[in-house]
Amino acid sequence: MLAAKIPKTNTIKVVEEEIPVPKKGEVLIKMKASALCRSDLHRYHGVAIFDEEDEKSANITPGHEPCGIVEELGEGVTKVKKGDRVAIYLGLGCGTCPECLHGDVMLCKDFACIGFAVNGAHADYMVIPEDNCLLMPESMDYITGALATDVGGTLYTACRKVGLNGTKTVVIIGCGPMGSGGILMAKGFGARVIAIDTDEKRLDMAKELGADYRINPLKEDGTAKVKELTRGLGADAAIVTAGGNIPLNSALNCVRAKGQVALIAESNEAVIDPSNQFVRTLVELKGCWYFNRGDWEEIANFIVDRNIELKKISSHTYPIEKAEEAFPLFDSGATQKVVFVWE
């Protein structure tokens, strides 16, 4: 089979290797779609984001946003059957701690991520524990299935955490793939969406996805414009999908008193004003990383029933043979989601 590898910084190689054999409790998945993620680019550039990354990472296939078909069952597998269409949950945990038992595998102290600690999905086949298989609705296509995990699941969870509904206005800061997914999900919840980005092409895309208003902070004061659009009060919520100090502060400054901010973007540090942004406003800042495994059916049905067109944020598709072309293109920032697909 073919598999993409990152043998050294800024280098992708597609190699031939043996099809893996599922062990007890595992299944072999024949891949149908696997989306590239910004986290893949951290590995591509030699930047570690998980503790388990070391010199062995060069042999690990990246990819943690996949879906496919169950091809073979390991010993003792009972939760899925051959031929099932499944998306893949990216987290591996101990299975016995309170976080794992509650479905919050990403909070396990022994958390490991496919594509980082073990071989991921940018390959023709992968093996995964049966518990990581998420059954897809029959009407969900494979590209949507791949995007429904990291993008769909994370943004659905963020929208729910900040209580979006038809009476709420949300500001989404950063209109790359995650922010674009946030626009789609927020509209699915019925919210009014204000999209903020410095890239005019991404703002054009935001309009296509349903954003009600668009703001380029290089051209106007973003906070003042949000206040103008909300009768001087500020937005009910903000979702931050762009990293760094400025996007976080923009979110905290543009929400109303008792507003809520969901932070998805990775940042190593930030400088904020706790007294004026929290103490005197009662604003809540909530971390949002991935989704509870038990929420998958709710998330998948939401996407299908509300006709959330996640495929719109897939701007390019490639066969795995062209991984060496796909990675640099995605890294350029000139695309939305790049997805590997298999016929």
Sequence and secondary structure as in RCSB ss.txt:
>XXXX:A:sequence
MLAAKIPKTNTIKVVEEEIPVPKKGEVLIKMKASALCRSDLHRYHGVAIFDEEDEKSANITPGHEPCGIVEELGE
GVTKVKKGDRVAIYLGLGCGTCPECLHGDVMLCKDFACIGFAVNGAHADYMVIPEDNCLLMPESMDYITGALATD
VGGTLYTACRKVGLNGTKTVVIIGCGPMGSGGILMAKGFGARVIAIDTDEKRLDMAKELGADYRINPLKEDGTAK
VKELTRGLGADAAIVTAGGNIPLNSALNCVRAKGQVALIAESNEAVIDPSNQFVRTLVELKGCWYFNRGDWEEIA
NFIVDRNIELKKISSHTYPIEKAEEAFPLFDSGATQKVVFVWE
>XXXX:A:secstr
 EEEE  STT  EEEE       TTEEEEEEEEEE  HHHHHHHTT   STT SGGGGGS    SEEEEEEEE T
T  S  TT EEEE  EE  SSSHHHHTT GGG TT EEBTTTB  SSBSEEEEEGGGEEE  TT  HHHHHHIII
IIIHHHHHHHHTT  TT EEEEE  SHHHHHHHHHHHHTT EEEEE S HHHHHHHHHHT SEEE TTTS HHHH
HHHHTTTS EEEEEE S SHHHHHHHHHHEEEEEEEEE S  S     HIIIIITT  EEEE  S  GGGHHHHH
HHHHHTT  GGGGEEEEE GGGHHHHHHHHHTT  SEEEEE  
